[in-house]
Amino acid sequence: MGVLCLQQDEKEIQNMALKQYRVLWTTTNFRYGYKLVENNNLRASLSTTDVIELPTKDQLRTVVDKVKDFFGDAKESFGKRTSLNLGASKEAEETSTEKF
């Protein structure tokens, strides 16, 4: 959910960062991340190490995309299984009709 909020407010966040930090004025690409602060260690929170980077827009996949992929794969494997079972059931019907 945090990534979604970031995407919706991205321009506002970028403008705020550009106003506060002059060094960013020449940047053309923003990347976002977060840091976990343990034991109120503010000195460690200010360093640029151990930053967890958020995925970019092109790396993100929506839930709908994931569901489509899942059911697409399931449909494909289901089709293979039913086609195998259909062939086996036809053979079983033929052998059972021959017995009677």
Secondary structure as GFF3:
##gff-version 3
##sequence-region A 1 100
A	DSSP	alpha_helix	2	8	.	.	.	ID=ss1
A	DSSP	alpha_helix	10	20	.	.	.	ID=ss2
A	DSSP	three_ten_helix	22	24	.	.	.	ID=ss3
A	DSSP	beta_strand	33	34	.	.	.	ID=ss4
A	DSSP	alpha_helix	42	46	.	.	.	ID=ss5
A	DSSP	beta_strand	52	53	.	.	.	ID=ss6
A	DSSP	alpha_helix	63	99	.	.	.	ID=ss7
###
